Amino acid sequence: MTPERIAVAALAALLASAAGLPRAPRLTRVATAASTLALALLLGLRWWRIGHGPVFGTFETSLAATLVLCASAPPLARRAGAAHARVAAGLAAVTLAHALTLRSEPTPVTISEQSLWIDLHAALAWIAWAAYLHGAALAFREGAAQALAVRALGLGFVAHGALGAVGAYYASILFATPWQWDPVQILGLLAWILIGVALHFRLFHGVSPRRQRWFIALGVAVFVLGAKAMPYLPAGQTFHVFELGAMAPEPGGNP
Amino acid sequence: MPTPFRSGLRLLGARAATPYLLLGYGAFLVLLAVWSLRTPPATVGAIARLAPFGLIYAVAAAHLVACLILSWPALRQRISLAVPAGESGVPIDLRAHELAAAAGRARLRLRWTESERAGVLSRHRFAPLGTVVSHGALLLLPLALAASRATRFRGDAWIVEGHAFGGTRDEYVHVEPGGDFAARAPDVRFQVEAVEAKFWGRRLFFTDLRALVVPPGGRSAWMTLAQPLRLGGARVSIHGFNVTPSFELVRADGVLLESGDLNLRLFPPGAEDSFRLPPLPHRFWVRLRDADGGYAMTRPRLHVAVTMGKQLVAHGWRAPGEPIAFDGFRLTLPAVRRGGEIMVHRDLGYPLAWLALALLLAGAATRILLPSVRVWVRFEGGVAHAIVREDAFFGDPATILGRLAPPRRP
């Protein structure tokens, strides 16, 4: 196990502990802040070591998305209550635990990813990830959390839409078509529509996030599935996953 | 408006139907998602274009248009600064000279409508128009699709360094759509100066792939996959790598019979391709490997097999320039050239599609992230009354009133 993976495991354990201590809100705050700093440091070191930002590979993007989730938790918890900080810590712990199941070897950026459009695509994905998870968690709470849930889901919806638009634009450059009926694209569109339905229910029919909390959770779950199921899809079934070459046959010996 | 038309419009644009139409489309996507796990994307796309699914798009488009028409009067009211009729408002503890400071505290813009007697405060007043912009933008997508169908061109071709690409039909190995080449194909011509590829160690994993080309009368420029060149109104990018040898055929007495460049597909290593040199009855099979064991082809080695019918005449590994002898001839592959597969793409529907997506996002962001607030305040007989119109999307009017006139300290 590499030092990097040990650090990620330690952070996951710290966040899980913080999530499981309902009577220690201060510990949760400290653990979340420490995890935010540690993740930023970890990603910064990795960036410095391999020469590109955390935009390539599900391990890196999981860490970056968790960083955004942790960094955005304290301001929301201040208004929605300490319980939200524990939920966010729990979600972050699960995300990091999942990251540990993924390949973490430093990988150079392949030719199709060498674009600022991809950097933007990745950054929007982190924002959507954090906003959706916060929004779904806040939808289960009452009081001020309800308005925050709508704001978080709204921000996630816009970021998710921009994520899809940037992806479509870049796909038109790479493949001469913006849309390929790829499972990741379809699940992303499905999640966007489900969250859009929830926002329509709120906007036009006044249905509170709490009343539609399970529906919102379903929409966010589809988004998570689209983002996290990628590495488990059959080979070649999605253009979002790259063979890292180690899996390809090495050229034979000298002639 | 005639009553039957109005009734039809109301039925078509019933807001209650919106979430359910979206859910119907969601169910359709669930089916496609399941298909996409086992089926090639092209097949899923063909299923998605089937007529019954087209009905979903048609109903959704009609519903959208009806909603936009029906919601317009209400929307105009929602951005208006005219005092709502028939409302006296709620009393608030505020004096006229405090209103400007209160507006600043609540981050509202103040306009006095009657000097020191009435004012209107607002923030993001036009944000509700984002609904029209974002939903109206969706109507541009069918136009983009139609423009795309009328103008789309995609062609794939192999290029080799040192050779020219003229953009003729014969040079493309694949063209979309199949017909109408003369009308749709862009004028793309260039000379290929160099093709470069880099790999991650000894893995078949590209970290760089680029081609240096010179258009007629233009300056040399690099093209990559992520950064295509703009030539003849089309995007031109390189998305495949190849290596191909040149050849020399010499008689046993040393007379050169024929020489030139071949156009074989020998990448990745192990791939085998063949050629013939009429009138010789032989076929020449070639494979290529890098003696260093990687993919960079810094020390290429060629395996040449000469066959006649089903008979193997000669074979062996050779370095570039080393001949292989067969039946009184010598074949030499003196050099290995790099090449690549390019994609030429033009589609005039795309600018419309990007405009639609940009408007969709801008409208949605405005509507969702910038809540609109309007407050009318009137001072009469030393008492202030306020009417609040706050975006019901996020909060309740009490919050704004609390900011405008917070409880006074004793």
Boltz contact constraints between the chains, C-beta under 6 A:
constraints:
  - contact:
      token1: [A, 108]
      token2: [B, 200]
      max_distance: 6.0
  - contact:
      token1: [A, 108]
      token2: [B, 207]
      max_distance: 6.0
  - contact:
      token1: [A, 110]
      token2: [B, 206]
      max_distance: 6.0
  - contact:
      token1: [A, 111]
      token2: [B, 206]
      max_distance: 6.0
  - contact:
      token1: [A, 111]
      token2: [B, 209]
      max_distance: 6.0
  - contact:
      token1: [A, 111]
      token2: [B, 225]
      max_distance: 6.0
  - contact:
      token1: [A, 112]
      token2: [B, 225]
      max_distance: 6.0
  - contact:
      token1: [A, 114]
      token2: [B, 226]
      max_distance: 6.0
  - contact:
      token1: [A, 115]
      token2: [B, 226]
      max_distance: 6.0
  - contact:
      token1: [A, 147]
      token2: [B, 394]
      max_distance: 6.0
  - contact:
      token1: [A, 147]
      token2: [B, 395]
      max_distance: 6.0
  - contact:
      token1: [A, 150]
      token2: [B, 394]
      max_distance: 6.0
  - contact:
      token1: [A, 154]
      token2: [B, 368]
      max_distance: 6.0
  - contact:
      token1: [A, 158]
      token2: [B, 364]
      max_distance: 6.0
  - contact:
      token1: [A, 158]
      token2: [B, 365]
      max_distance: 6.0
  - contact:
      token1: [A, 158]
      token2: [B, 368]
      max_distance: 6.0
  - contact:
      token1: [A, 161]
      token2: [B, 361]
      max_distance: 6.0
  - contact:
      token1: [A, 162]
      token2: [B, 361]
      max_distance: 6.0
  - contact:
      token1: [A, 165]
      token2: [B, 357]
      max_distance: 6.0
  - contact:
      token1: [A, 176]
      token2: [B, 154]
      max_distance: 6.0
  - contact:
      token1: [A, 176]
      token2: [B, 345]
      max_distance: 6.0
  - contact:
      token1: [A, 180]
      token2: [B, 41]
      max_distance: 6.0
  - contact:
      token1: [A, 181]
      token2: [B, 36]
      max_distance: 6.0
  - contact:
      token1: [A, 181]
      token2: [B, 41]
      max_distance: 6.0
  - contact:
      token1: [A, 181]
      token2: [B, 44]
      max_distance: 6.0
  - contact:
      token1: [A, 181]
      token2: [B, 45]
      max_distance: 6.0
  - contact:
      token1: [A, 182]
      token2: [B, 41]
      max_distance: 6.0
  - contact:
      token1: [A, 183]
      token2: [B, 33]
      max_distance: 6.0
  - contact:
      token1: [A, 183]
      token2: [B, 36]
      max_distance: 6.0
  - contact:
      token1: [A, 183]
      token2: [B, 37]
      max_distance: 6.0
  - contact:
      token1: [A, 186]
      token2: [B, 29]
      max_distance: 6.0
  - contact:
      token1: [A, 186]
      token2: [B, 32]
      max_distance: 6.0
  - contact:
      token1: [A, 186]
      token2: [B, 33]
      max_distance: 6.0
  - contact:
      token1: [A, 186]
      token2: [B, 36]
      max_distance: 6.0
  - contact:
      token1: [A, 187]
      token2: [B, 33]
      max_distance: 6.0
  - contact:
      token1: [A, 190]
      token2: [B, 26]
      max_distance: 6.0
  - contact:
      token1: [A, 190]
      token2: [B, 29]
      max_distance: 6.0
  - contact:
      token1: [A, 193]
      token2: [B, 22]
      max_distance: 6.0
  - contact:
      token1: [A, 193]
      token2: [B, 26]
      max_distance: 6.0
  - contact:
      token1: [A, 194]
      token2: [B, 26]
      max_distance: 6.0
  - contact:
      token1: [A, 197]
      token2: [B, 19]
      max_distance: 6.0
  - contact:
      token1: [A, 197]
      token2: [B, 22]
      max_distance: 6.0
  - contact:
      token1: [A, 197]
      token2: [B, 23]
      max_distance: 6.0
  - contact:
      token1: [A, 200]
      token2: [B, 18]
      max_distance: 6.0
  - contact:
      token1: [A, 200]
      token2: [B, 19]
      max_distance: 6.0
  - contact:
      token1: [A, 201]
      token2: [B, 19]
      max_distance: 6.0
  - contact:
      token1: [A, 203]
      token2: [B, 393]
      max_distance: 6.0
  - contact:
      token1: [A, 204]
      token2: [B, 15]
      max_distance: 6.0
  - contact:
      token1: [A, 245]
      token2: [B, 200]
      max_distance: 6.0
  - contact:
      token1: [A, 245]
      token2: [B, 203]
      max_distance: 6.0
  - contact:
      token1: [A, 245]
      token2: [B, 204]
      max_distance: 6.0
  - contact:
      token1: [A, 245]
      token2: [B, 205]
      max_distance: 6.0
  - contact:
      token1: [A, 248]
      token2: [B, 204]
      max_distance: 6.0
  - contact:
      token1: [A, 251]
      token2: [B, 269]
      max_distance: 6.0
  - contact:
      token1: [A, 251]
      token2: [B, 293]
      max_distance: 6.0
  - contact:
      token1: [A, 254]
      token2: [B, 291]
      max_distance: 6.0
  - contact:
      token1: [A, 255]
      token2: [B, 289]
      max_distance: 6.0
  - contact:
      token1: [A, 255]
      token2: [B, 301]
      max_distance: 6.0
  - contact:
      token1: [A, 255]
      token2: [B, 317]
      max_distance: 6.0
